[in-house]
């Protein structure tokens, strides 16, 4: 059966009827619209540029970016449960998303101010814009996820969610290809990576190509989110309970209190919270570290992002098949072990060494992208990270679906989302703190390994049999 096939009859008991293809496709376009922020700004282009060109030093830049990411994560942890209560209520969701879209666009456009040598006040405004954009993006996802449940029957939500995830991957890939292939010239040249003249006249001295990523992601979002607001159905506004937020918070608290009676679920949620923090930090700071070691510009970072995005899509497909054959727990633990090895491999590379002790020639200024041995080793380890990252996340979701009590599956998926945000600030904070204390990007980055180790060890104690019904 394809996504384009028309639909199912309504069933009794409030079963959701599959929404028209136009509505489902428009919902998936939200991931396409939002993904360039994560790909261009948060991971591959703007973050490394900020650390290496705007801040006074790469170490100082990584520290400031880490504290900003930690601030955003802390705000998300505080606010998202309450907005989740609203999303589960009886009011409209798209109105909230429209308001958050404006905050998102404002934060992205602020990044244009990040010129090299910017004043402290300007840097503060840029980091505040990054925090606002991150906060708005994550809070919009709360409402988008809530809307998803009304677009297809329960037995089709996995396919809808997974397809949306894939669409997001390709949105990030398309935006990277457009920026690197058509907008930003190669360093010291007048042509782009694909050999075209840039579509825009960009000033190299003020790094307009790097600064453009924020406004570009804002424009991309503004265009591709339109179908979502036009064609995705929303709930009708109804009289919501006056104490909706308090009631939802009480329900969440009751679910948390029930966790000691379900030890595997409790251990799994804590483990997932930790290894997700570590994984997020790797993607947040990996590009910054690579750019600092090899002096990467937009071209190298663009290629780096394109390769990792493609590898991530492949990993998602492979991981789904292994999940069905070997089990989600096996996929998670195996992926985390591979991730640990790859992350340690990334940290083993510096300007003149690989695997910590092997000498290699330093990358020559003006040489072709990824022509140095150190770069190639770094890219190989990064590709391994990209390959196993998606299976970790996808298998985590399927494992919860298998072991949570069926009659409380919605509540536990809500707690699953909360656990992914409640400590999202911790790993970036530790990276920033350790980097600041040691004045070493490598040692600062190594802090994320602890999150992966503890998460993998805790997963060994998770039983994968379904939890008993609470009656």
C-alpha positions in Angstrom: 0.0 0.0 0.0 1.4 3.4 -0.9 1.0 6.8 0.8 -1.1 7.9 -2.2 -3.8 5.3 -1.8 -7.0 6.6 -0.5 -8.1 5.6 2.7 -9.8 3.8 5.2 -13.3 3.9 6.5 -13.9 5.4 9.9 -14.2 2.9 12.6 -16.0 2.9 15.8 -14.5 4.0 19.1 -12.8 7.2 17.8 -10.4 5.5 15.4 -8.6 8.1 13.3 -9.3 8.1 9.6 -6.4 8.5 7.3 -6.2 12.1 6.2 -6.0 13.0 2.5 -2.6 12.7 0.9 -2.3 16.5 0.5 -2.6 16.9 4.3 -0.1 14.1 5.1 2.4 15.4 2.5 2.0 18.9 3.8 2.6 17.7 7.4 5.9 16.0 6.2 7.0 19.3 4.6 7.3 20.8 8.1 10.4 18.6 8.6 11.7 19.6 5.2 11.1 23.3 6.0 12.7 23.2 9.5 15.7 20.9 8.8 18.0 23.5 7.2 18.2 25.2 10.6 19.6 22.0 12.1 21.8 21.2 9.1 23.2 24.6 8.1 23.1 26.6 11.4 23.4 24.2 14.3 25.7 21.5 12.9 27.7 22.1 9.7 28.1 25.7 8.6 27.2 28.5 11.0 28.3 27.0 14.3 31.9 26.2 13.1 32.1 29.6 11.4 31.1 31.3 14.7 33.6 29.4 16.7 36.5 29.9 14.3 35.9 33.4 12.8 33.6 35.4 15.1 34.9 34.5 18.5 38.4 35.6 19.6 39.6 32.0 19.4 38.2 28.6 18.5 38.3 27.5 22.2 36.4 30.6 23.3 34.0 30.2 20.4 33.2 26.6 21.4 32.8 27.6 25.0 30.3 30.4 24.1 28.4 28.3 21.7 28.2 25.5 24.2 26.8 27.7 26.9 24.2 29.1 24.4 23.2 25.5 23.4 22.9 24.6 27.1 20.7 27.6 27.8 18.4 26.7 24.9 18.3 23.1 26.1 17.4 24.2 29.7 14.6 26.5 28.4 13.2 23.6 26.3 13.2 21.3 29.3 11.3 23.8 31.4 8.8 24.9 28.8 8.1 21.9 26.6 6.2 19.8 29.2 3.7 22.6 29.6 3.3 23.2 25.9 2.9 19.4 25.6 -0.1 19.7 28.0 -1.6 22.3 25.6 -0.9 20.1 22.6 -2.8 17.2 24.4 -5.7 19.6 25.2 -8.6 20.6 23.1 -7.4 23.9 21.6 -5.9 24.6 18.3 -2.2 23.9 17.7 -1.4 25.7 14.5 -2.0 29.1 16.1 0.8 28.3 18.5 3.0 27.2 15.7 2.4 30.4 13.8 3.5 32.5 16.8 6.6 30.3 17.3 7.4 30.6 13.6 7.8 34.3 14.0 10.2 33.8 16.9 12.1 31.2 14.8 12.5 33.6 11.8 13.6 36.4 14.1 16.3 34.3 15.7 17.6 33.0 12.3 17.8 36.5 10.8 19.8 37.7 13.8 22.6 35.5 12.8 23.4 37.8 9.8 25.0 40.2 12.4 27.8 37.7 13.2 30.6 39.5 11.3 34.3 38.6 12.2 35.5 40.8 15.0 32.0 41.6 16.2 31.6 43.5 19.5 30.7 41.7 22.7 27.2 43.1 22.5 26.7 42.0 18.9 27.9 38.5 19.8 25.4 38.4 22.7 22.6 39.3 20.3 23.7 36.6 17.8 23.8 34.0 20.6 20.4 35.1 21.8 19.1 34.7 18.3 20.5 31.2 18.2 18.8 30.4 21.5 15.5 31.8 20.3 15.7 29.8 17.0 16.5 26.6 18.9 13.8 27.0 21.4 11.1 27.9 18.8 12.2 25.0 16.5 11.9 22.4 19.4 8.6 23.8 20.7 7.1 23.8 17.2 8.0 20.1 17.0 5.9 19.5 20.1 2.8 20.7 18.3 3.7 19.1 15.0 4.0 15.8 16.7 0.7 16.2 18.4 -1.0 17.0 15.0 0.5 13.9 13.5 -1.6 11.6 15.6 -4.8 12.9 13.9 -3.5 12.3 10.4 -3.4 8.5 10.3 -4.6 5.4 12.2 -2.3 4.1 14.9 -1.0 1.3 12.7 0.2 3.8 10.1 1.8 6.4 12.4 5.2 4.7 12.2 5.3 4.9 8.5 4.1 8.5 8.5 6.6 9.5 11.2 9.5 7.7 9.5 8.7 9.2 6.1 8.6 12.6 7.6 12.0 11.9 9.2 13.4 10.9 5.8 11.9 14.0 4.1 13.7 16.1 6.7 17.0 14.4 5.9 16.6 15.2 2.3 15.5 18.8 3.1 18.8 19.2 4.9 20.7 17.7 2.0 19.0 19.8 -0.6 19.7 23.0 1.4 23.3 22.1 1.8 23.7 21.3 -1.9 22.1 24.6 -2.8 24.3 26.6 -0.5 27.6 24.9 -1.5 26.7 24.3 -5.1 25.1 27.6 -6.1 25.5 30.3 -3.5 28.9 30.1 -1.8 32.1 30.2 -3.9 35.1 28.1 -3.1 37.7 29.8 -0.9 39.8 32.2 -3.0 37.8 31.5 -6.1 34.9 32.9 -8.0 33.1 29.6 -8.7 31.0 27.3 -6.4 31.7 23.7 -5.6 29.7 22.7 -8.7 31.6 25.1 -11.0 28.8 27.7 -11.2 29.1 31.4 -10.7 27.4 32.3 -7.4 23.8 33.3 -7.7 24.4 36.1 -5.2 27.3 38.6 -5.1 28.7 37.8 -1.6 31.5 39.7 0.1 34.3 37.4 1.2 35.9 39.9 3.6 32.8 40.1 5.8 32.0 36.4 5.3 28.6 37.0 3.9 28.5 33.4 2.6 28.7 32.0 6.1 26.4 34.6 7.6 23.8 34.0 4.9 23.0 30.6 6.4 20.7 32.1 9.0 18.5 34.2 6.7 18.7 31.4 4.1 17.2 28.9 6.5 14.6 31.5 7.5 13.6 32.0 3.8 13.5 28.3 3.2 11.3 27.7 6.2 8.9 30.6 5.2 8.4 29.1 1.7 8.1 25.4 2.5 6.0 25.7 5.7 3.1 27.3 3.8 1.4 24.0 2.8 1.5 22.9 6.4 -0.5 25.9 7.5 -2.9 25.7 4.5 -3.6 22.0 4.2 -2.9 20.2 7.5 -6.1 19.9 9.5 -6.2 21.2 13.1 -8.5 20.7 15.9 -11.5 22.9 16.3 -11.2 25.3 19.2 -13.3 24.1 22.2 -13.7 25.2 25.7 -10.7 23.8 27.4 -10.5 23.1 31.1 -9.3 26.1 33.1 -6.6 24.0 34.8 -5.5 22.1 31.7 -1.8 22.7 32.3 -2.1 21.6 36.0 -4.1 18.5 35.1 -1.6 17.5 32.4 1.3 18.1 34.9 -0.4 16.0 37.5 -0.9 13.2 34.9 2.8 13.3 34.0 3.7 13.2 37.7 1.5 10.2 38.2 3.2 8.4 35.3 6.6 9.2 36.7 5.6 7.8 40.1 4.5 4.6 38.5 8.0 4.0 37.0 9.5 2.1 40.0 6.9 -0.6 39.4 8.3 -0.8 35.8 12.0 -0.9 36.4 13.0 -1.7 32.8 11.1 1.3 31.5 12.6 3.6 34.1 16.2 2.4 33.3 15.6 2.7 29.6 14.3 6.3 29.8 17.2 7.3 31.9 19.7 5.6 29.6 18.1 7.1 26.6 18.2 10.5 28.2 22.0 10.2 28.7 23.0 8.7 25.3 20.8 11.2 23.5 22.5 14.0 25.2 25.9 12.7 24.2 24.7 12.1 20.6 23.4 15.6 20.3 26.6 17.1 21.6 28.6 15.1 19.1 26.6 16.6 16.2 26.7 20.1 17.8 30.5 20.2 18.3 31.8 17.8 15.7 31.8 20.3 12.9 33.3 22.9 15.2 36.1 20.6 16.1 36.8 19.6 12.5 36.7 23.1 11.2 39.2 24.2 13.9 41.6 21.4 13.3 41.7 21.7 9.5 40.6 25.3 9.0 37.5 24.2 7.0 35.5 26.9 5.1 32.0 26.7 3.8 33.0 24.3 1.0 34.5 21.7 3.2 31.8 22.0 5.8 29.2 21.7 3.0 30.7 18.5 1.6 31.0 17.2 5.2 27.3 17.9 5.8 26.2 16.3 2.5 28.2 13.2 3.1 26.9 12.7 6.7 23.3 13.4 5.7 23.4 10.7 3.0 25.1 8.3 5.3 22.5 9.0 8.0 19.7 8.2 5.6 21.4 4.9 4.7 21.8 4.1 8.4 18.2 4.7 9.1 17.2 2.1 6.5 19.7 -0.5 7.6 18.9 0.1 11.3 15.2 -0.5 10.7 15.9 -3.9 9.1 18.3 -4.9 11.9 15.7 -3.8 14.5 13.2 -6.3 13.1 15.8 -9.1 12.9 17.9 -8.6 16.0 15.7 -6.5 18.3 15.8 -2.9 19.3 17.9 -3.4 22.4 20.7 -5.1 20.4 20.6 -2.4 17.8 20.9 0.4 20.5 23.8 -1.2 22.4 25.6 -2.2 19.2 25.2 1.2 17.7 26.4 2.9 20.9 29.5 0.8 21.1 30.3 1.7 17.4 29.5 5.3 18.2 32.0 5.3 21.1 34.8 3.9 18.9 34.0 6.4 16.2 33.8 9.4 18.6 37.2 8.3 20.1 38.6 8.1 16.6 37.4 11.6 15.8 39.2 12.9 18.9 42.3 11.0 18.0 42.8 13.4 15.0 44.6 16.7 15.3 46.6 18.8 12.8 49.6 16.5 12.7 48.4 13.2 14.2 45.8 10.4 13.8 45.0 7.7 16.2 46.7 9.9 18.8 50.2 8.9 18.0 50.7 8.4 14.3 52.3 11.4 12.6 50.7 12.7 9.4 51.5 15.8 7.2 49.6 18.9 8.2 47.0 20.1 5.7 48.5 22.7 3.4 46.9 26.0 3.0 44.9 26.2 -0.3 44.9 22.4 -0.8 41.9 20.7 -2.2 39.1 19.7 0.2 39.8 16.5 2.1 43.1 16.0 0.4 45.1 15.6 3.7 45.4 12.2 5.3 44.2 13.6 8.7 41.0 15.0 7.0 40.3 11.7 5.4 40.6 9.8 8.7 38.5 12.3 10.4 35.8 12.0 7.7 35.9 8.2 7.9 35.2 8.3 11.6 32.5 10.9 11.2 30.8 8.8 8.6 30.6 5.9 11.1 29.0 8.3 13.6 26.4 9.3 10.9 25.7 5.7 10.0 24.8 4.6 13.6 23.2 7.8 14.9 19.8 7.3 13.1 19.5 3.6 14.2 20.0 4.6 17.8 17.1 7.1 17.7 14.8 5.0 15.6 15.4 1.8 17.7 14.8 3.8 20.9 11.3 4.7 19.7 10.4 1.1 18.6 11.8 -0.3 21.9 9.5 1.9 24.0 6.5 0.8 21.8 7.4 -2.8 22.6 7.9 -2.6 26.4 5.5 0.1 27.6 2.0 -0.8 28.8 -0.3 -0.7 25.8 -3.1 1.2 27.7 -0.5 3.9 28.6 1.4 4.1 25.4 0.6 7.7 24.7 1.6 8.8 28.2 4.9 7.0 27.9 5.7 8.4 24.5 5.0 11.8 26.1 7.5 10.9 28.9 9.9 9.7 26.2 9.8 13.1 24.5 10.3 14.8 27.9 13.3 12.7 28.7 14.9 13.7 25.5 14.7 17.4 26.5 14.9 17.5 30.3 18.7 17.3 30.4 19.5 18.4 26.8 21.5 21.3 28.3 23.9 19.0 30.3 26.2 17.6 27.6 26.7 21.0 25.8 27.3 22.6 29.2 29.9 20.0 30.2 31.7 20.4 26.8 31.7 24.2 27.3 32.9 23.9 30.9 35.6 21.4 30.3 36.8 23.3 27.3 37.0 26.5 29.3 38.8 24.9 32.2 41.3 22.9 30.2 41.6 25.3 27.3 41.5 22.3 25.0 38.8 21.5 22.5 39.8 17.9 22.4 39.5 17.4 26.1 36.2 19.4 26.1 34.8 17.1 23.4 35.8 14.0 25.3 33.2 14.8 28.0 30.5 13.4 25.7 32.0 9.9 25.8 30.8 9.5 29.4 27.2 10.0 28.4 27.5 7.2 25.7 29.3 4.8 28.1 26.8 5.2 31.0 23.8 5.0 28.6 25.2 1.8 27.0 25.9 0.1 30.3 22.4 1.0 31.6 20.8 -0.6 28.5 22.3 -4.0 29.5 19.8 -4.0 32.4 16.7 -3.3 30.3 14.4 -6.3 29.8 12.6 -6.2 26.5 9.5 -8.2 27.4 6.4 -6.1 27.4 5.4 -4.5 30.7 2.4 -6.0 32.4 -0.9 -4.2 32.0 -1.7 -1.8 34.9 -5.2 -3.1 34.8 
